[in-house]
Amino acid sequence: MKTVVITRKHWGKKKLRRTEDGKMCCLGFLCRSYGLSNEDITGRGMPGFLYTDSRSLLPEWLLQSDAFSDAGKAAVINDHDTMTMAEKEAALKPLFLKHDIKLVFRGPAD
């Protein structure tokens, strides 16, 4: 099982990695765990939208971008405006476990 650590103070919304502050969504943390660089993911919305050869490092399910795919569901949960962080964490953990990935959330939020 793969373990991915998400540090809450670096956890953000809307982009794999935001240009303005470097915060990453859950899929950004996952991309980094597969060896993609910050440069590869900065400013990109979804792993399926990456333009680099590093896409080959990612599992196929992560490259699916529609709202019904697990990657799409993860993005919807991550970016949800009315869910608390605790609710997002609780919803994301089982979704990633389906793909043999354990999410660990660490530290306080900002």
TIRO-2110 file (N, C-alpha, C; in Angstrom, 1 decimal):
// TIRO-2110
0.8, -1.2, 0.0, N, 1, A
0.0, 0.0, 0.0, CA, 1, A
0.9, 1.2, 0.0, C, 1, A
0.5, 2.2, -0.8, N, 2, A
1.2, 3.5, -0.9, CA, 2, A
0.6, 4.4, 0.1, C, 2, A
1.5, 5.2, 0.8, N, 3, A
1.0, 6.2, 1.8, CA, 3, A
1.4, 7.5, 1.2, C, 3, A
0.4, 8.4, 1.2, N, 4, A
0.6, 9.8, 0.8, CA, 4, A
0.2, 10.7, 2.0, C, 4, A
1.2, 11.6, 2.3, N, 5, A
1.0, 12.5, 3.4, CA, 5, A
0.6, 13.9, 2.9, C, 5, A
-0.6, 14.4, 3.4, N, 6, A
-1.0, 15.7, 3.0, CA, 6, A
-0.9, 16.6, 4.2, C, 6, A
0.0, 17.6, 4.1, N, 7, A
0.1, 18.6, 5.2, CA, 7, A
-0.9, 19.6, 5.0, C, 7, A
-1.7, 19.8, 6.1, N, 8, A
-2.9, 20.7, 6.0, CA, 8, A
-2.5, 22.1, 5.6, C, 8, A
-1.4, 22.6, 6.1, N, 9, A
-1.1, 24.0, 5.8, CA, 9, A
-0.6, 24.2, 4.4, C, 9, A
-0.4, 23.1, 3.6, N, 10, A
0.0, 23.2, 2.2, CA, 10, A
-1.1, 22.7, 1.3, C, 10, A
-2.3, 22.4, 1.9, N, 11, A
-3.4, 21.8, 1.2, CA, 11, A
-4.3, 22.9, 0.7, C, 11, A
-4.5, 22.9, -0.6, N, 12, A
-5.3, 24.0, -1.2, CA, 12, A
-6.4, 23.4, -2.2, C, 12, A
-7.0, 24.3, -2.9, N, 13, A
-8.1, 23.9, -3.9, CA, 13, A
-7.8, 24.4, -5.3, C, 13, A
-8.5, 23.9, -6.2, N, 14, A
-8.6, 24.3, -7.6, CA, 14, A
-7.5, 24.0, -8.5, C, 14, A
-6.3, 23.7, -8.0, N, 15, A
-5.2, 23.4, -8.9, CA, 15, A
-4.3, 22.3, -8.3, C, 15, A
-3.6, 21.5, -9.1, N, 16, A
-2.7, 20.5, -8.5, CA, 16, A
-1.7, 21.2, -7.6, C, 16, A
-1.2, 22.3, -8.1, N, 17, A
-0.3, 23.2, -7.3, CA, 17, A
-0.5, 24.6, -7.8, C, 17, A
-0.9, 25.5, -6.8, N, 18, A
-1.2, 26.9, -7.2, CA, 18, A
0.1, 27.7, -7.4, C, 18, A
0.1, 28.5, -8.4, N, 19, A
1.2, 29.3, -8.7, CA, 19, A
1.5, 30.4, -7.6, C, 19, A
0.4, 31.0, -7.1, N, 20, A
0.5, 32.1, -6.1, CA, 20, A
1.1, 31.7, -4.8, C, 20, A
0.8, 30.5, -4.3, N, 21, A
1.2, 30.2, -2.9, CA, 21, A
1.8, 28.8, -2.8, C, 21, A
1.8, 28.0, -3.8, N, 22, A
2.4, 26.7, -3.8, CA, 22, A
1.5, 25.6, -3.1, C, 22, A
0.3, 26.0, -2.7, N, 23, A
-0.6, 25.0, -2.1, CA, 23, A
-1.1, 24.0, -3.1, C, 23, A
-1.3, 22.8, -2.7, N, 24, A
-1.6, 21.7, -3.6, CA, 24, A
-3.0, 21.0, -3.2, C, 24, A
-3.7, 20.6, -4.1, N, 25, A
-4.9, 19.8, -3.8, CA, 25, A
-4.5, 18.4, -3.5, C, 25, A
-5.4, 17.5, -3.1, N, 26, A
-5.1, 16.1, -2.8, CA, 26, A
-4.4, 15.4, -4.0, C, 26, A
-4.9, 15.7, -5.2, N, 27, A
-4.3, 15.1, -6.4, CA, 27, A
-2.9, 15.6, -6.7, C, 27, A
-2.6, 16.8, -6.3, N, 28, A
-1.2, 17.3, -6.4, CA, 28, A
-0.3, 16.6, -5.5, C, 28, A
-0.7, 16.4, -4.3, N, 29, A
0.1, 15.6, -3.3, CA, 29, A
0.4, 14.2, -3.9, C, 29, A
-0.6, 13.6, -4.5, N, 30, A
-0.5, 12.3, -5.1, CA, 30, A
0.4, 12.3, -6.3, C, 30, A
0.3, 13.3, -7.1, N, 31, A
1.2, 13.4, -8.3, CA, 31, A
2.7, 13.5, -7.8, C, 31, A
2.9, 14.3, -6.8, N, 32, A
4.3, 14.4, -6.2, CA, 32, A
4.8, 13.1, -5.7, C, 32, A
3.9, 12.3, -5.1, N, 33, A
4.3, 11.0, -4.5, CA, 33, A
4.7, 10.0, -5.6, C, 33, A
4.3, 10.3, -6.9, N, 34, A
4.6, 9.4, -8.0, CA, 34, A
5.9, 9.9, -8.7, C, 34, A
6.5, 11.0, -8.2, N, 35, A
7.7, 11.5, -8.8, CA, 35, A
7.6, 12.7, -9.7, C, 35, A
6.4, 13.3, -9.8, N, 36, A
6.3, 14.5, -10.6, CA, 36, A
6.8, 15.7, -9.9, C, 36, A
7.4, 16.6, -10.6, N, 37, A
8.0, 17.8, -10.0, CA, 37, A
7.0, 18.9, -9.8, C, 37, A
7.3, 19.9, -8.9, N, 38, A
6.5, 21.0, -8.8, CA, 38, A
6.2, 21.7, -10.1, C, 38, A
7.3, 21.8, -10.9, N, 39, A
7.1, 22.4, -12.3, CA, 39, A
6.1, 21.6, -13.1, C, 39, A
6.1, 20.3, -13.0, N, 40, A
5.2, 19.5, -13.8, CA, 40, A
3.7, 19.9, -13.5, C, 40, A
3.4, 20.1, -12.2, N, 41, A
2.0, 20.2, -11.8, CA, 41, A
1.5, 21.6, -11.5, C, 41, A
2.4, 22.6, -11.4, N, 42, A
2.0, 24.0, -11.1, CA, 42, A
1.1, 24.6, -12.2, C, 42, A
-0.1, 25.1, -11.7, N, 43, A
-1.0, 25.7, -12.6, CA, 43, A
-2.0, 24.8, -13.3, C, 43, A
-1.8, 23.5, -13.1, N, 44, A
-2.7, 22.5, -13.8, CA, 44, A
-3.8, 22.1, -12.9, C, 44, A
-5.0, 21.9, -13.6, N, 45, A
-6.2, 21.6, -12.9, CA, 45, A
-6.4, 20.1, -12.5, C, 45, A
-6.0, 19.2, -13.4, N, 46, A
-6.1, 17.8, -13.2, CA, 46, A
-4.9, 17.0, -13.7, C, 46, A
-4.6, 15.9, -13.2, N, 47, A
-3.5, 15.1, -13.7, CA, 47, A
-3.7, 14.8, -15.2, C, 47, A
-4.9, 14.6, -15.6, N, 48, A
-5.1, 14.3, -17.1, CA, 48, A
-4.8, 15.4, -18.0, C, 48, A
-4.6, 16.6, -17.4, N, 49, A
-4.3, 17.8, -18.2, CA, 49, A
-2.8, 18.1, -18.3, C, 49, A
-2.0, 17.2, -17.8, N, 50, A
-0.6, 17.4, -17.8, CA, 50, A
0.0, 17.3, -19.2, C, 50, A
0.9, 18.1, -19.6, N, 51, A
1.5, 18.0, -20.9, CA, 51, A
2.9, 17.4, -21.0, C, 51, A
3.4, 16.9, -19.9, N, 52, A
4.7, 16.4, -19.9, CA, 52, A
4.8, 14.9, -20.0, C, 52, A
5.9, 14.4, -20.3, N, 53, A
6.1, 12.9, -20.4, CA, 53, A
5.9, 12.2, -19.0, C, 53, A
5.9, 13.0, -18.0, N, 54, A
5.8, 12.5, -16.6, CA, 54, A
4.4, 11.9, -16.4, C, 54, A
3.5, 12.1, -17.3, N, 55, A
2.2, 11.5, -17.2, CA, 55, A
2.3, 9.9, -17.1, C, 55, A
3.4, 9.4, -17.7, N, 56, A
3.6, 8.0, -17.8, CA, 56, A
3.9, 7.4, -16.4, C, 56, A
4.2, 8.3, -15.4, N, 57, A
4.5, 7.9, -14.1, CA, 57, A
3.2, 7.6, -13.3, C, 57, A
2.1, 8.1, -13.8, N, 58, A
0.9, 8.0, -13.0, CA, 58, A
0.0, 6.8, -13.4, C, 58, A
-0.8, 6.3, -12.5, N, 59, A
-1.7, 5.2, -12.8, CA, 59, A
-2.8, 5.7, -13.7, C, 59, A
-3.4, 4.9, -14.5, N, 60, A
-4.4, 5.2, -15.5, CA, 60, A
-5.6, 5.9, -14.8, C, 60, A
-6.0, 5.4, -13.6, N, 61, A
-7.2, 6.0, -13.0, CA, 61, A
-7.0, 7.5, -12.7, C, 61, A
-5.8, 7.9, -12.4, N, 62, A
-5.5, 9.2, -12.1, CA, 62, A
-5.6, 10.2, -13.3, C, 62, A
-5.5, 9.6, -14.5, N, 63, A
-5.5, 10.5, -15.7, CA, 63, A
-6.9, 10.7, -16.2, C, 63, A
-7.9, 10.1, -15.6, N, 64, A
-9.3, 10.3, -16.0, CA, 64, A
-9.8, 11.6, -15.3, C, 64, A
-10.5, 12.4, -16.1, N, 65, A
-10.8, 13.7, -15.6, CA, 65, A
-12.3, 14.0, -15.5, C, 65, A
-13.2, 13.0, -15.9, N, 66, A
-14.6, 13.3, -15.8, CA, 66, A
-15.1, 13.2, -14.4, C, 66, A
-16.2, 13.8, -14.1, N, 67, A
-16.7, 13.9, -12.7, CA, 67, A
-17.1, 12.5, -12.1, C, 67, A
-17.3, 11.5, -13.0, N, 68, A
-17.7, 10.2, -12.5, CA, 68, A
-16.5, 9.3, -12.2, C, 68, A
-15.3, 9.7, -12.6, N, 69, A
-14.1, 8.9, -12.3, CA, 69, A
-13.7, 9.2, -10.9, C, 69, A
-12.8, 8.3, -10.3, N, 70, A
-12.4, 8.5, -9.0, CA, 70, A
-11.5, 9.8, -8.9, C, 70, A
-10.7, 10.1, -9.9, N, 71, A
-9.9, 11.3, -9.8, CA, 71, A
-10.9, 12.5, -9.9, C, 71, A
-11.9, 12.5, -10.7, N, 72, A
-12.9, 13.6, -10.7, CA, 72, A
-13.6, 13.7, -9.4, C, 72, A
-14.0, 12.6, -8.8, N, 73, A
-14.7, 12.7, -7.5, CA, 73, A
-13.8, 13.3, -6.4, C, 73, A
-12.5, 12.9, -6.5, N, 74, A
-11.5, 13.4, -5.5, CA, 74, A
-11.4, 15.0, -5.7, C, 74, A
-11.4, 15.4, -6.9, N, 75, A
-11.3, 16.9, -7.2, CA, 75, A
-12.6, 17.6, -6.7, C, 75, A
-13.7, 17.0, -6.9, N, 76, A
-15.0, 17.6, -6.4, CA, 76, A
-15.0, 17.7, -4.9, C, 76, A
-14.6, 16.7, -4.2, N, 77, A
-14.5, 16.7, -2.7, CA, 77, A
-13.5, 17.7, -2.3, C, 77, A
-12.3, 17.7, -2.8, N, 78, A
-11.2, 18.6, -2.4, CA, 78, A
-11.6, 20.0, -2.6, C, 78, A
-12.3, 20.4, -3.7, N, 79, A
-12.7, 21.7, -4.0, CA, 79, A
-14.0, 22.2, -3.4, C, 79, A
-14.7, 21.3, -2.7, N, 80, A
-16.1, 21.6, -2.2, CA, 80, A
-16.0, 22.8, -1.3, C, 80, A
-16.9, 23.8, -1.5, N, 81, A
-16.9, 25.0, -0.7, CA, 81, A
-17.6, 24.9, 0.7, C, 81, A
-18.5, 24.0, 0.9, N, 82, A
-19.2, 23.9, 2.1, CA, 82, A
-18.8, 22.8, 3.0, C, 82, A
-18.0, 21.9, 2.6, N, 83, A
-17.5, 20.8, 3.4, CA, 83, A
-16.4, 21.3, 4.3, C, 83, A
-16.4, 20.8, 5.5, N, 84, A
-15.2, 21.1, 6.4, CA, 84, A
-14.0, 20.3, 6.0, C, 84, A
-12.9, 20.7, 6.5, N, 85, A
-11.7, 19.9, 6.2, CA, 85, A
-11.8, 18.5, 6.7, C, 85, A
-12.4, 18.3, 7.9, N, 86, A
-12.6, 17.0, 8.5, CA, 86, A
-13.5, 16.1, 7.6, C, 86, A
-14.6, 16.8, 7.1, N, 87, A
-15.5, 16.0, 6.2, CA, 87, A
-14.8, 15.6, 4.9, C, 87, A
-14.0, 16.5, 4.3, N, 88, A
-13.2, 16.2, 3.1, CA, 88, A
-12.3, 15.1, 3.4, C, 88, A
-11.6, 15.1, 4.5, N, 89, A
-10.6, 14.0, 4.8, CA, 89, A
-11.3, 12.7, 4.9, C, 89, A
-12.5, 12.7, 5.6, N, 90, A
-13.3, 11.5, 5.8, CA, 90, A
-13.8, 10.9, 4.4, C, 90, A
-14.1, 11.8, 3.5, N, 91, A
-14.6, 11.4, 2.2, CA, 91, A
-13.5, 10.9, 1.3, C, 91, A
-12.3, 11.6, 1.4, N, 92, A
-11.2, 11.2, 0.5, CA, 92, A
-10.5, 9.9, 0.8, C, 92, A
-10.4, 9.6, 2.1, N, 93, A
-9.7, 8.4, 2.6, CA, 93, A
-10.2, 7.1, 1.9, C, 93, A
-11.5, 6.8, 2.0, N, 94, A
-12.0, 5.6, 1.3, CA, 94, A
-11.9, 5.6, -0.2, C, 94, A
-12.0, 6.8, -0.8, N, 95, A
-11.9, 6.9, -2.2, CA, 95, A
-10.4, 6.5, -2.7, C, 95, A
-9.4, 6.9, -2.0, N, 96, A
-8.1, 6.6, -2.3, CA, 96, A
-7.7, 5.1, -1.9, C, 96, A
-8.3, 4.7, -0.8, N, 97, A
-8.1, 3.3, -0.4, CA, 97, A
-8.5, 2.3, -1.5, C, 97, A
-9.5, 2.6, -2.3, N, 98, A
-9.9, 1.8, -3.4, CA, 98, A
-8.7, 1.5, -4.4, C, 98, A
-7.8, 2.4, -4.4, N, 99, A
-6.6, 2.3, -5.2, CA, 99, A
-5.3, 1.9, -4.5, C, 99, A
-5.6, 1.4, -3.3, N, 100, A
-4.5, 0.9, -2.4, CA, 100, A
-3.5, 2.1, -2.0, C, 100, A
-4.2, 3.3, -1.7, N, 101, A
-3.4, 4.4, -1.3, CA, 101, A
-4.0, 4.9, 0.0, C, 101, A
-3.1, 5.0, 1.0, N, 102, A
-3.5, 5.5, 2.3, CA, 102, A
-3.2, 6.9, 2.4, C, 102, A
-4.2, 7.8, 2.7, N, 103, A
-4.0, 9.2, 2.9, CA, 103, A
-3.7, 9.4, 4.4, C, 103, A
-2.7, 10.2, 4.7, N, 104, A
-2.4, 10.6, 6.1, CA, 104, A
-2.4, 12.2, 6.1, C, 104, A
-3.2, 12.8, 6.9, N, 105, A
-3.3, 14.2, 7.1, CA, 105, A
-2.5, 14.6, 8.3, C, 105, A
-1.6, 15.6, 8.1, N, 106, A
-0.8, 16.0, 9.2, CA, 106, A
-0.8, 17.5, 9.4, C, 106, A
-0.7, 17.9, 10.7, N, 107, A
-0.5, 19.3, 11.1, CA, 107, A
-1.8, 20.1, 11.1, C, 107, A
-1.7, 21.3, 11.6, N, 108, A
-2.9, 22.2, 11.6, CA, 108, A
-3.0, 22.8, 10.3, C, 108, A
-4.2, 23.3, 10.0, N, 109, A
-4.4, 24.2, 8.9, CA, 109, A
-3.8, 25.5, 9.2, C, 109, A
-3.8, 26.4, 8.2, N, 110, A
-3.2, 27.7, 8.4, CA, 110, A
-3.6, 28.4, 9.7, C, 110, A
END
